[in-house]
């Protein structure tokens, strides 16, 4: 499933560390649908939220109908993987432990 935040504030955590905040108009869950991977982050509501939920089938239907939207979502998913997830994985590699965050 993919979630669109209609109203509210949420945090995104990777390995227990808050890496991003979501607000009205943002979305999450796209990485699972695009890359068919396990969830990469934990989302926690900071306020009462209203979200729109797309099932995998609903998501596929929307991106087939709106290719420009698909491109935007895929682009953001790649950015998020690079910024949050891969950075966290690299920190776990012994060679890079103790390296400064950038």
Secondary structure, DSSP 4 states (H G I P E B T S, - for coil): -EEEEEE--EEEEETTEEEEEE-TT-EE-HHHHHH------EEEESS--EEEEE-HHHHHHHHHH-HHHHHHHHHHHHHHIIIIIHHHHHHTSGGGTTPPP-
